[in-house]
Amino acid sequence: GPLNLRQRVVQETPTYRATEIILDALPGVIAQGVLLEPRTEPPNRAGKRPLIVLQHGLEGRPEVYFGQPPDSKDYATYRNFGETLLAAGFTVYCPQNPYQGDFRRLQLLAHPRGLSLFSFIAAQSARTLDYLQTRPGIDPRRILYYGLSYGGATALRVPNFDPRFRAIVCAGNFND
């Protein structure tokens, strides 16, 4: 069905804009995350930048990767890595995946149907890429997936089935 895009700016700085994006992934399932776009023009490729999908870990939120004060716990762990990637010339998308709270209930409902939590994340990821690759500042031929901690578990299970991802980084899969 249609993407049913909803978006709102959640943070603006002199160097980037953070926009929350929500769209329909499956009936009753949304895809949600924050797109970080630099305010400067890309240096090459006809105004397009590579996209990095930057996946947080278990119980994380997209906001851990940007705008955190240096004395916060999130900064100590994530060091505003999304902002670092923006400064290096990338556009960054930070998805919110369903491994928050009691996500194991979702797994229990999915397993009898031959699905897993990653089945939902794969659908969310595919629908989000459907939208992101149409944005004028993103180069659809240069998309990378970077997962940290439980996001690393996702990196091993989701993007390798979508040929739009050209590179995958598992920066940690500490629980398996």
N, C-alpha and C positions, 0 to 999 in steps of 0.2 A: 504494500500500500504506500501511500504518500509518506514523506518524511515527517510532515507536521512540525516543522522547525519552530522552536521557541528559543529566543536568545536575549541576553541582557548583559550590559557591561558591568563587571563586578569590581574592577580596579583600573585606574588609569594613572600612569606615571609619565615622566618626560621621555622615557625610553621604550615603553610598551603599553599595550592595552590588553586586559584580560577580559574575555567574554565567555560567560556561561552559555553552553549550548545544550539544549534538550531536544531530542527527536524520538520518534517511534521506531523501535527495533523489531518487535514482535507484538502481536495482540496482547495488551496488558503489560508489556515490558518496554521501558524507555532506555535510551542511551543518553548519558549525561556526562559532561566534563567541562573543562575550561580550556579555551584556546588562547594562547599567548602569542600576540603578533607584535613584532618590533615596529617602532614608529619611523625607522629609517628605511630608505630604499635598499633593496637587495643589490649587491655589487655585480651580479652576473645573471646569466640565463633569462634575459628578457623580463626582468622584474619578478622572478619567481625564486623562492627559497625552498631548500629541502625541509621536510616535515619530520619531526621526531615525536612519536607517541611515547610519552613518559609515564609509565605505570607505577603507581605507589604500591606499598606493601599492605599486609593484613591490617585492617582497621584504619587504613589511611584515608586521606582526602586529597583531591587535586591541589588544594591550597598549600600543602606542605612544600611544594616546589617553588613558590614565589611569594614575595612580600612578607617574609617572616622576619621579625626583629632578631638581631644577632644573639640576644640573651635567651631566646626561646628554645624549648626542647626540639621542635621541628627544625629549627635552623641548625642545631647541633647535629642532627641526623642527616638532613637533606641539603643543607647549605644553599638554599635557594637555587638549586641546580637548574631549574627551568630558566631563570634569569641568566645564568652562565651560558646556557645553550643559545639563548636569544642573542647575547653579545657576540657569540661565535658565528652568527649568521643564519641560524635556524629559526623556523617557526615551530612552536611546541604545542602539542595537545596533551592535556592531562585528563584521562578518563576517570570517572567514578565507577568502579566495578562493585558487584554485589557482595564482596567479602567484607561486610561490616555487620556489626551486631550479630544476631542469630542466623547467619547465612546457612548454617547446616540444615535448617528446616527446608530451605529451598533445594538443597542437595537431596534430602530424603524424598521430596516430592518428585524430583527429576529422575532418580535412579530406576524406579520401576518402569519408567518410560524409555529406558535406554539412553538417558541424557546425563549430563553432569553439569556442575556449575559453569564449567568452561564452554558448554554448549550455548548458554545464554550470553557469555562474554564474547564468543565468536560472532554471534548475531549482532550484538551491540557494536562490536568493532567494525564489522562489514558495513553496517548502515552508516556509521560515523564516517568511514572512509568514502562511502558514496557521496556524502555531502562535502567533506573537506577537500577532496580532490577537485571539486568544482570552484573552489574559492580562487580568486584571481592571483593572489600572492603565493600560492603553494604549487610546487613542482610535483605533479603526480607521478613522475618517474623516479623520484628520490624520496622514499618514505622509509623510515627506520623505526623499529620498535625497541624500546629500552625498558626492561622491567627490573625492579629492585625488590629483594626479599620475596614475599608472596607474589609480587608483580613479576619476579623472575620465573616463578612457577607458571604464571600466565604466558610469559615470553616463550617458554618451552612447549606450550600446548595450543596457542591460538594463532599467532601471526604466520607460523610456518605453513598454514593451509590457505593463506591468502597471498597470491602472487604479486599483489601490489606492494607488499613489504619487500624491500630490496636488501635489508640487513636486519638482524635480530641480535640484541644483546641481553644476556641473562646476567645481571650484575649481582645476583644472589638468589638462591633458592634454598634458604637456610633450614627448612623444615622437612625436606624430603631427601 
